[in-house]
Amino acid sequence: MIAHQGDLYGVVLAGGTGTRLWPLSRAGHPKFLHPLTGTDASLLQATVVRLEQLSPPDHVFVVTGVAHAAEVSRQLTDVPADNVLIEPSPRDSCAAIALAAAVIARREPEAVMGSFASDHLIADREKFTEVIQQAMSGARQGLLMTIGITPTRPETGYGYLECGSVVGDGPVMAVQEFKEKPTYDVAESYVKSGNYLWNAGMFVWRVDVFLAELARQQPQLAAGISRIAQAWDSPAREEVLGEVWPTLPRISVDYAVMEGAATVGRVGTVPGDFGWNDVGDFHTLGEVLASDHAGNVVVGRNIENKSGVLLRETENLVVVPTQGRLVAAMGVRDLVIVDTPDAVLVCPRDRAQEIKQLVDALKESDDHGYI
């Protein structure tokens, strides 16, 4: 039995479709349900396992959509069914996080909760645990904590946290401002200054502190969530959820709460250097998974077993095979090749970010079955 140091309520957000990982990731079977970790575990399962030293299974909550709830429960057999919170429709991260906070607050009004994406890879689990424990210390002091990642390069695809002075006696620093995704030159200046961290979208706070800040900044959303929470353990839950949920604003927790809280000095951060990656596209996946001597990566359940793939004189490929069919490539390099039962994708690795445009094109056509 793992000893849990000051149990954290771990909240996992299992939403989104991961359009840059199409055609592997689909609306009905998004990326967090796939084994993209280099093992048999799905990204979702790996996220919950990562929380083991912080949160026992009955302290883990997953917020997901109607279409994915059954598969989420099937993959997470140790998480109680009641802890899978089903949102009737996507309303962005603030409503999802607020729902979890309000449900947890009914059980334990001053509980410390952490919110984590279901589709991130983290290399160093022990270091991750240590950083979250540091964040929990800041949360107990009444701060809304966010985890920052020390930048390794000028990245234009992430938001940034502008750090202020150290708060208290630990590694907690004040967050002065949340910065939008920058241009390359601005990102370069951020990294050089040493004063900025990547915003990884991981949060730790006391539920009562977060709900009070939500009520201050987003009174309509807070009132709606409060109504839903009051009905949560009653027969009226589904009726109230169905009535109130569609009226909630679609807004991210950064915009809704964290940016405004930072301006009044209520946000803290701790830097996390635990090998974080948000696996946004196939090129990134190729960088974080094990490759052969020529840099080729085969994404699949068993990385050792490359049956189903035949490569000759290839370099730096990312290949996603499908079961029961051979994918063969010869004399090519720097490509993404994804084979699924109903769609095949081939594109240069350096254009992997643009795959979303193909999904947008499908949405505009009549081929919605491929989305």
Secondary structure, DSSP 8 states (H G I E B T S, - for coil): ----SS--EEEEEE----GGGTTTS-SSS-GGGS--SSSSS-HHHHHHHHTTTT--GGGEEEEEEGGGHHHHHHH-TTS-GGGEEEESS--HHHHHHHHHHHHHHHH-TT-EEEEEETT-EES-HHHHHHHHHHHHHHHHTT-EEEEEE--SS--SSS-EEEEEEE-TTSS-EEEEEEE----HHHHHHHHHHT-EEEEEEEEEEEHHHHHHHHHHH-HHHHHHHHHHHHTTTSTTHHHHHHHHGGGS----HIIIIIHHHHHTT-EEEEEE-S-EE---SHHHHHHHS---TTS-EE-SS-SS--TTEEEES-BS-EEE--TTS-EEEES-BSEEEEE-SS-EEEEEGGGGGGHHHHHHHHHHSS-GGG-
